[in-house]
Amino acid sequence: MITLLIDIFCLLLLIHYILYLLKVPANKWTELLRTVIDPALDVTRGLMKRFLPWLAGKGIDWAPIVLFVALRLVCIVLGLLGKLPLIGWLF
């Protein structure tokens, strides 16, 4: 269930990033997408400034890519934890 929610968020993040790269003008759908995605991107940008200062603020916005990779890693870890006999029932 958690991995399904992460997958849906990753899909929305991918759509958001493609619209950002194509410079699609704002409308009600892009604003709705921004209200869902931007809080996570703001946290990611803050963490990047602290832990990856050489990557933050350089050319393109790396925060969506870093967030996407981090979420995929979380899915992998949850998948591995789900296979453990004593912990698997939680997932």
Beta strands, then each sheet from edge to edge (+ up, - down):
end
